[in-house]
């Protein structure tokens, strides 16, 4: 009898685990759209008479507002303006996206992540360093350090030129090494 009861409770818990995320998602969608309808309707009633505002216009207005604001935010000048706002500007910052295709056109290298650790990376750029009014005695290389196994997420490190070793291998060979070589060992 105890085993039968445990099986029934297991079935009940399995059903609960299956339906709980679906129910939460439905509740969130209903909450957003019901509030969107209410807020959009109130805004439209500020400018239009009540007999012209039908049910559903609030949702349509909200979706159109999201759509057109998204279009405006894609304009470079607007994006640059918003990127200057403290804290909020992080969301609008202009940066470059690293893709596997872009990595294939960069020079692979080994660089000193620490005094005892060489790491694979790709050279993004090289720049002369200036210290106040005088010229520094070293050059920095901006190196893209990928997070394995995704490669397209990573960090950019400025490292001294004398700690970077340009590789003769192609980018494809380094990508294959990082993605596949460690799995086959």
KETOR-850678 format. One record per atom (N, C-alpha, C): atom name; x, y, z. Coordinates in nm, 2 decimals. Layout:
// KETOR-850678
  atomo      px      py      pz
     CA       X       Y       Z
...
// end
This chain:
// KETOR-850678
  atomo      px      py      pz
      N    0.08   -0.12    0.00
     CA    0.00    0.00    0.00
      C    0.09    0.13    0.00
      N    0.20    0.13    0.07
     CA    0.29    0.24    0.08
      C    0.35    0.27   -0.05
      N    0.39    0.17   -0.13
     CA    0.45    0.19   -0.26
      C    0.35    0.25   -0.36
      N    0.22    0.20   -0.35
     CA    0.12    0.26   -0.44
      C    0.10    0.41   -0.41
      N    0.10    0.44   -0.28
     CA    0.07    0.58   -0.25
      C    0.19    0.67   -0.29
      N    0.32    0.62   -0.28
     CA    0.43    0.69   -0.32
      C    0.43    0.71   -0.47
      N    0.39    0.61   -0.55
     CA    0.38    0.63   -0.69
      C    0.27    0.74   -0.73
      N    0.16    0.74   -0.66
     CA    0.06    0.84   -0.69
      C    0.11    0.98   -0.66
      N    0.18    0.99   -0.55
     CA    0.23    1.12   -0.51
      C    0.34    1.17   -0.61
      N    0.42    1.07   -0.66
     CA    0.52    1.10   -0.77
      C    0.45    1.15   -0.89
      N    0.34    1.08   -0.93
     CA    0.27    1.13   -1.05
      C    0.21    1.27   -1.03
      N    0.16    1.30   -0.91
     CA    0.11    1.43   -0.88
      C    0.22    1.53   -0.89
      N    0.33    1.51   -0.83
     CA    0.44    1.60   -0.83
      C    0.50    1.62   -0.97
      N    0.50    1.52   -1.05
     CA    0.55    1.53   -1.19
      C    0.45    1.62   -1.27
      N    0.32    1.60   -1.25
     CA    0.23    1.69   -1.32
      C    0.24    1.83   -1.27
      N    0.26    1.85   -1.14
     CA    0.28    1.99   -1.09
      C    0.40    2.05   -1.15
      N    0.51    1.98   -1.15
     CA    0.64    2.03   -1.21
      C    0.62    2.07   -1.36
      N    0.54    1.99   -1.43
     CA    0.51    2.01   -1.57
      C    0.43    2.14   -1.59
      N    0.32    2.15   -1.51
     CA    0.22    2.26   -1.53
      C    0.26    2.39   -1.47
      N    0.34    2.39   -1.36
     CA    0.37    2.51   -1.29
      C    0.44    2.62   -1.38
      N    0.54    2.59   -1.46
     CA    0.60    2.69   -1.55
      C    0.51    2.74   -1.65
      N    0.42    2.65   -1.70
     CA    0.32    2.70   -1.81
      C    0.22    2.79   -1.74
      N    0.18    2.76   -1.62
     CA    0.08    2.85   -1.56
      C    0.14    2.98   -1.52
      N    0.26    2.98   -1.48
     CA    0.33    3.11   -1.45
      C    0.35    3.19   -1.57
      N    0.38    3.13   -1.68
     CA    0.40    3.20   -1.81
      C    0.26    3.26   -1.85
      N    0.16    3.19   -1.84
     CA    0.03    3.23   -1.88
      C   -0.02    3.35   -1.79
      N    0.01    3.34   -1.66
     CA   -0.03    3.45   -1.57
      C    0.05    3.58   -1.60
      N    0.18    3.56   -1.64
     CA    0.26    3.68   -1.67
      C    0.21    3.75   -1.80
      N    0.18    3.66   -1.90
     CA    0.12    3.72   -2.03
      C   -0.01    3.79   -2.00
      N   -0.10    3.72   -1.93
     CA   -0.23    3.79   -1.90
      C   -0.21    3.92   -1.82
      N   -0.12    3.92   -1.72
     CA   -0.10    4.04   -1.65
      C   -0.05    4.15   -1.73
      N    0.05    4.12   -1.82
     CA    0.11    4.23   -1.91
      C    0.00    4.28   -2.00
      N   -0.08    4.19   -2.07
     CA   -0.17    4.24   -2.17
      C   -0.29    4.30   -2.10
      N   -0.33    4.26   -1.99
     CA   -0.45    4.33   -1.92
      C   -0.40    4.47   -1.88
      N   -0.28    4.48   -1.83
     CA   -0.24    4.62   -1.79
      C   -0.21    4.70   -1.91
      N   -0.16    4.64   -2.02
     CA   -0.13    4.71   -2.14
      C   -0.26    4.77   -2.20
      N   -0.36    4.69   -2.19
     CA   -0.49    4.73   -2.24
      C   -0.54    4.85   -2.16
      N   -0.53    4.84   -2.03
     CA   -0.58    4.94   -1.94
      C   -0.50    5.07   -1.95
      N   -0.37    5.06   -1.96
     CA   -0.28    5.18   -1.97
      C   -0.30    5.25   -2.11
      N   -0.30    5.16   -2.21
     CA   -0.32    5.22   -2.35
      C   -0.46    5.28   -2.36
      N   -0.56    5.22   -2.31
     CA   -0.69    5.28   -2.32
      C   -0.70    5.41   -2.24
      N   -0.64    5.42   -2.12
     CA   -0.64    5.55   -2.05
      C   -0.57    5.66   -2.13
      N   -0.45    5.62   -2.19
     CA   -0.38    5.72   -2.27
      C   -0.46    5.77   -2.39
      N   -0.53    5.67   -2.46
     CA   -0.60    5.71   -2.57
      C   -0.73    5.80   -2.54
      N   -0.78    5.77   -2.42
     CA   -0.90    5.85   -2.37
      C   -0.86    6.00   -2.34
      N   -0.73    6.02   -2.32
     CA   -0.69    6.16   -2.30
      C   -0.71    6.24   -2.43
      N   -0.70    6.18   -2.55
     CA   -0.70    6.25   -2.67
      C   -0.82    6.22   -2.76
      N   -0.89    6.11   -2.73
     CA   -1.01    6.07   -2.81
      C   -1.13    6.06   -2.73
      N   -1.25    6.08   -2.79
     CA   -1.37    6.06   -2.71
      C   -1.39    5.91   -2.68
      N   -1.47    5.88   -2.57
     CA   -1.48    5.74   -2.53
      C   -1.55    5.65   -2.64
      N   -1.64    5.71   -2.72
     CA   -1.71    5.63   -2.82
      C   -1.62    5.58   -2.93
      N   -1.50    5.64   -2.94
     CA   -1.40    5.60   -3.05
      C   -1.30    5.50   -3.00
      N   -1.29    5.48   -2.87
     CA   -1.19    5.39   -2.81
      C   -1.26    5.25   -2.78
      N   -1.23    5.15   -2.86
     CA   -1.29    5.02   -2.84
      C   -1.20    4.93   -2.77
      N   -1.25    4.82   -2.72
     CA   -1.17    4.72   -2.65
      C   -1.07    4.66   -2.75
      N   -0.94    4.65   -2.70
     CA   -0.83    4.60   -2.78
      C   -0.75    4.72   -2.83
      N   -0.80    4.84   -2.84
     CA   -0.72    4.95   -2.89
      C   -0.60    4.98   -2.80
      N   -0.61    4.96   -2.67
     CA   -0.50    4.98   -2.57
      C   -0.39    4.89   -2.60
      N   -0.41    4.76   -2.63
     CA   -0.31    4.66   -2.66
      C   -0.24    4.70   -2.80
      N   -0.33    4.74   -2.90
     CA   -0.27    4.78   -3.03
      C   -0.18    4.90   -3.01
      N   -0.23    5.00   -2.93
     CA   -0.15    5.12   -2.91
      C   -0.02    5.08   -2.84
      N   -0.02    4.99   -2.74
     CA    0.10    4.95   -2.67
      C    0.20    4.88   -2.76
      N    0.15    4.80   -2.85
     CA    0.24    4.73   -2.94
      C    0.30    4.82   -3.04
      N    0.22    4.92   -3.09
     CA    0.27    5.02   -3.19
      C    0.37    5.11   -3.12
      N    0.35    5.14   -2.99
     CA    0.44    5.22   -2.92
      C    0.58    5.15   -2.90
      N    0.57    5.02   -2.87
     CA    0.70    4.94   -2.86
      C    0.77    4.94   -2.99
      N    0.69    4.91   -3.10
     CA    0.75    4.90   -3.23
      C    0.82    5.03   -3.28
      N    0.75    5.14   -3.27
     CA    0.80    5.27   -3.32
      C    0.92    5.32   -3.23
      N    0.91    5.29   -3.10
     CA    1.02    5.33   -3.01
      C    1.15    5.25   -3.05
      N    1.12    5.12   -3.08
     CA    1.23    5.03   -3.13
      C    1.30    5.08   -3.25
      N    1.21    5.13   -3.35
     CA    1.26    5.19   -3.47
      C    1.35    5.31   -3.45
      N    1.30    5.40   -3.36
     CA    1.37    5.52   -3.33
      C    1.51    5.49   -3.26
      N    1.51    5.39   -3.17
     CA    1.63    5.36   -3.10
      C    1.73    5.29   -3.19
      N    1.70    5.25   -3.31
     CA    1.80    5.19   -3.40
      C    1.87    5.30   -3.47
      N    1.82    5.43   -3.47
     CA    1.89    5.54   -3.53
      C    2.02    5.57   -3.46
      N    2.13    5.58   -3.53
     CA    2.26    5.59   -3.46
      C    2.27    5.71   -3.37
      N    2.22    5.83   -3.42
     CA    2.23    5.95   -3.34
      C    2.15    5.94   -3.21
      N    2.03    5.88   -3.21
     CA    1.95    5.86   -3.09
      C    2.02    5.76   -3.00
      N    2.07    5.66   -3.05
     CA    2.14    5.56   -2.97
      C    2.26    5.62   -2.90
      N    2.34    5.70   -2.98
     CA    2.46    5.77   -2.92
      C    2.42    5.86   -2.81
      N    2.30    5.94   -2.83
     CA    2.25    6.03   -2.73
      C    2.22    5.96   -2.60
      N    2.14    5.84   -2.61
     CA    2.10    5.77   -2.50
      C    2.22    5.70   -2.43
      N    2.33    5.67   -2.50
     CA    2.44    5.60   -2.44
      C    2.52    5.69   -2.35
      N    2.50    5.82   -2.36
     CA    2.57    5.91   -2.27
      C    2.50    5.93   -2.13
      N    2.38    5.87   -2.12
     CA    2.31    5.88   -1.99
      C    2.37    5.79   -1.89
      N    2.41    5.84   -1.77
     CA    2.47    5.75   -1.67
      C    2.38    5.63   -1.63
      N    2.44    5.52   -1.61
     CA    2.37    5.39   -1.58
      C    2.29    5.34   -1.69
      N    2.19    5.42   -1.73
     CA    2.10    5.37   -1.84
      C    2.17    5.36   -1.97
      N    2.28    5.44   -1.99
     CA    2.36    5.43   -2.11
      C    2.42    5.30   -2.15
      N    2.44    5.22   -2.04
     CA    2.50    5.08   -2.07
      C    2.41    5.00   -2.16
      N    2.28    5.02   -2.15
     CA    2.19    4.94   -2.24
      C    2.19    4.99   -2.38
      N    2.24    5.11   -2.41
     CA    2.25    5.16   -2.55
      C    2.39    5.17   -2.60
      N    2.49    5.12   -2.53
     CA    2.62    5.14   -2.57
      C    2.65    5.07   -2.70
      N    2.74    5.14   -2.78
     CA    2.77    5.09   -2.91
      C    2.89    5.00   -2.90
      N    2.89    4.88   -2.93
     CA    3.00    4.79   -2.93
      C    2.99    4.70   -3.05
      N    3.10    4.63   -3.07
     CA    3.11    4.54   -3.19
      C    3.08    4.40   -3.14
      N    3.01    4.33   -3.22
     CA    2.98    4.19   -3.19
      C    3.08    4.10   -3.25
      N    3.14    4.01   -3.17
     CA    3.23    3.91   -3.22
      C    3.16    3.79   -3.27
      N    3.18    3.75   -3.39
     CA    3.12    3.63   -3.45
      C    3.23    3.54   -3.49
      N    3.20    3.42   -3.52
     CA    3.30    3.32   -3.57
      C    3.35    3.37   -3.70
      N    3.27    3.43   -3.78
     CA    3.31    3.48   -3.91
      C    3.41    3.59   -3.89
      N    3.39    3.68   -3.80
     CA    3.48    3.79   -3.77
      C    3.62    3.73   -3.72
      N    3.61    3.63   -3.63
     CA    3.73    3.57   -3.58
      C    3.82    3.51   -3.69
      N    3.76    3.46   -3.79
     CA    3.84    3.40   -3.90
      C    3.92    3.51   -3.98
      N    3.89    3.63   -3.97
     CA    3.96    3.74   -4.03
      C    4.06    3.81   -3.94
      N    4.07    3.77   -3.82
     CA    4.17    3.83   -3.72
      C    4.29    3.74   -3.71
      N    4.40    3.79   -3.66
     CA    4.52    3.72   -3.64
      C    4.52    3.65   -3.51
      N    4.54    3.52   -3.51
     CA    4.54    3.44   -3.38
      C    4.68    3.47   -3.31
      N    4.67    3.46   -3.18
     CA    4.80    3.48   -3.10
      C    4.79    3.40   -2.97
      N    4.91    3.39   -2.91
     CA    4.92    3.35   -2.77
      C    4.96    3.47   -2.69
      N    4.90    3.49   -2.57
     CA    4.94    3.61   -2.49
      C    4.95    3.57   -2.35
      N    5.02    3.64   -2.27
     CA    5.05    3.61   -2.13
      C    4.93    3.66   -2.05
      N    4.84    3.57   -2.01
     CA    4.73    3.61   -1.93
      C    4.78    3.64   -1.79
      N    4.88    3.57   -1.75
     CA    4.95    3.60   -1.62
      C    5.10    3.57   -1.64
      N    5.18    3.59   -1.55
     CA    5.32    3.56   -1.57
      C    5.35    3.41   -1.61
      N    5.26    3.32   -1.57
     CA    5.29    3.18   -1.60
      C    5.19    3.11   -1.69
      N    5.09    3.19   -1.74
     CA    4.98    3.13   -1.82
      C    4.97    3.19   -1.95
      N    5.00    3.11   -2.06
     CA    4.97    3.15   -2.20
      C    4.83    3.12   -2.23
      N    4.77    3.21   -2.31
     CA    4.63    3.19   -2.35
      C    4.62    3.22   -2.50
      N    4.52    3.15   -2.56
     CA    4.49    3.18   -2.70
      C    4.40    3.30   -2.71
      N    4.42    3.38   -2.82
     CA    4.34    3.50   -2.84
      C    4.35    3.54   -2.98
      N    4.29    3.65   -3.01
     CA    4.29    3.72   -3.14
      C    4.33    3.86   -3.13
      N    4.41    3.91   -3.21
     CA    4.46    4.05   -3.21
      C    4.35    4.14   -3.27
      N    4.30    4.23   -3.20
     CA    4.20    4.33   -3.25
      C    4.27    4.46   -3.30
      N    4.36    4.51   -3.22
     CA    4.43    4.63   -3.27
      C    4.56    4.65   -3.19
      N    4.64    4.75   -3.23
     CA    4.76    4.79   -3.17
      C    4.76    4.94   -3.15
      N    4.81    4.98   -3.03
     CA    4.81    5.13   -3.01
      C    4.93    5.17   -2.93
      N    4.98    5.29   -2.97
     CA    5.09    5.35   -2.89
      C    5.03    5.40   -2.76
      N    5.11    5.40   -2.66
     CA    5.07    5.44   -2.53
      C    5.13    5.58   -2.50
      N    5.05    5.67   -2.45
     CA    5.10    5.80   -2.41
      C    5.08    5.82   -2.26
      N    5.18    5.87   -2.19
     CA    5.17    5.90   -2.05
      C    5.18    6.05   -2.03
      N    5.07    6.11   -2.01
     CA    5.07    6.26   -2.00
      C    5.12    6.32   -2.13
      N    5.24    6.39   -2.12
     CA    5.29    6.46   -2.24
      C    5.40    6.37   -2.31
      N    5.45    6.27   -2.24
     CA    5.56    6.19   -2.30
      C    5.51    6.06   -2.36
      N    5.59    6.01   -2.45
     CA    5.56    5.89   -2.51
      C    5.61    5.77   -2.43
      N    5.53    5.67   -2.41
     CA    5.57    5.55   -2.33
      C    5.66    5.46   -2.41
      N    5.73    5.38   -2.34
     CA    5.83    5.29   -2.41
      C    5.77    5.16   -2.45
      N    5.64    5.14   -2.43
     CA    5.58    5.02   -2.47
      C    5.45    5.04   -2.56
      N    5.42    4.94   -2.63
     CA    5.29    4.95   -2.71
      C    5.20    4.84   -2.66
      N    5.07    4.88   -2.66
     CA    4.96    4.78   -2.62
      C    4.89    4.72   -2.74
      N    4.86    4.59   -2.72
     CA    4.78    4.52   -2.82
      C    4.65    4.48   -2.75
      N    4.54    4.52   -2.82
     CA    4.41    4.47   -2.77
      C    4.38    4.33   -2.82
      N    4.37    4.24   -2.72
     CA    4.35    4.10   -2.76
      C    4.22    4.05   -2.71
      N    4.15    3.99   -2.80
     CA    4.02    3.93   -2.77
      C    4.04    3.79   -2.71
      N    4.00    3.77   -2.59
     CA    4.01    3.64   -2.52
      C    3.88    3.57   -2.52
      N    3.86    3.46   -2.59
     CA    3.73    3.39   -2.60
      C    3.70    3.30   -2.48
      N    3.57    3.29   -2.44
     CA    3.53    3.19   -2.34
      C    3.50    3.06   -2.41
      N    3.57    2.96   -2.38
     CA    3.55    2.83   -2.45
      C    3.44    2.76   -2.37
      N    3.34    2.70   -2.43
     CA    3.33    2.66   -2.57
      C    3.25    2.75   -2.66
      N    3.21    2.87   -2.62
     CA    3.12    2.95   -2.70
      C    3.20    3.03   -2.80
      N    3.32    3.08   -2.76
     CA    3.41    3.16   -2.84
      C    3.35    3.30   -2.87
      N    3.22    3.32   -2.89
     CA    3.17    3.45   -2.92
      C    3.15    3.54   -2.80
      N    3.16    3.48   -2.68
     CA    3.15    3.56   -2.56
      C    3.29    3.56   -2.51
      N    3.34    3.67   -2.47
     CA    3.48    3.68   -2.42
      C    3.51    3.82   -2.37
      N    3.63    3.85   -2.35
     CA    3.68    3.98   -2.30
      C    3.79    4.03   -2.39
      N    3.81    4.16   -2.38
     CA    3.92    4.23   -2.45
      C    4.02    4.27   -2.34
      N    4.14    4.23   -2.36
     CA    4.25    4.27   -2.27
      C    4.35    4.35   -2.34
      N    4.39    4.46   -2.29
     CA    4.51    4.54   -2.34
      C    4.63    4.48   -2.28
      N    4.72    4.42   -2.36
     CA    4.84    4.36   -2.31
      C    4.96    4.42   -2.38
      N    5.08    4.41   -2.31
     CA    5.20    4.47   -2.37
      C    5.24    4.39   -2.50
      N    5.29    4.46   -2.59
     CA    5.32    4.39   -2.72
      C    5.43    4.28   -2.70
      N    5.52    4.30   -2.61
     CA    5.62    4.20   -2.59
      C    5.58    4.07   -2.52
      N    5.45    4.07   -2.48
     CA    5.39    3.95   -2.42
      C    5.30    3.88   -2.52
      N    5.29    3.92   -2.64
     CA    5.20    3.86   -2.74
      C    5.29    3.79   -2.85
      N    5.25    3.67   -2.88
     CA    5.32    3.59   -2.98
      C    5.22    3.57   -3.10
      N    5.25    3.63   -3.21
     CA    5.16    3.61   -3.33
      C    5.18    3.47   -3.38
      N    5.07    3.40   -3.40
     CA    5.08    3.26   -3.45
      C    5.08    3.25   -3.60
      N    5.15    3.15   -3.65
     CA    5.14    3.12   -3.80
      C    5.02    3.04   -3.84
      N    4.95    2.99   -3.74
     CA    4.83    2.91   -3.77
      C    4.72    3.00   -3.82
      N    4.63    2.94   -3.90
     CA    4.51    3.01   -3.94
      C    4.41    3.02   -3.82
      N    4.32    3.12   -3.83
     CA    4.21    3.13   -3.73
      C    4.13    3.00   -3.72
      N    4.10    2.94   -3.84
     CA    4.02    2.82   -3.84
      C    4.09    2.71   -3.76
      N    4.22    2.70   -3.77
     CA    4.29    2.60   -3.69
      C    4.28    2.62   -3.54
      N    4.29    2.75   -3.50
     CA    4.28    2.78   -3.36
      C    4.14    2.76   -3.31
      N    4.04    2.79   -3.39
     CA    3.90    2.77   -3.35
      C    3.87    2.62   -3.34
      N    3.92    2.54   -3.43
     CA    3.91    2.40   -3.42
      C    3.98    2.34   -3.30
      N    4.09    2.39   -3.27
     CA    4.17    2.35   -3.15
      C    4.09    2.38   -3.02
      N    4.04    2.50   -3.01
     CA    3.96    2.54   -2.89
      C    3.83    2.47   -2.88
      N    3.77    2.44   -2.99
     CA    3.63    2.38   -2.98
      C    3.64    2.23   -2.98
      N    3.73    2.16   -3.05
     CA    3.73    2.02   -3.06
      C    3.85    1.94   -3.00
      N    3.96    2.00   -2.99
     CA    4.08    1.92   -2.95
      C    4.07    1.87   -2.81
      N    4.02    1.95   -2.72
     CA    4.02    1.91   -2.58
      C    3.91    1.80   -2.56
      N    3.81    1.79   -2.64
     CA    3.71    1.68   -2.63
      C    3.76    1.55   -2.67
      N    3.85    1.54   -2.77
     CA    3.90    1.42   -2.82
      C    4.01    1.35   -2.74
      N    4.06    1.42   -2.64
     CA    4.17    1.37   -2.56
      C    4.12    1.26   -2.46
// end
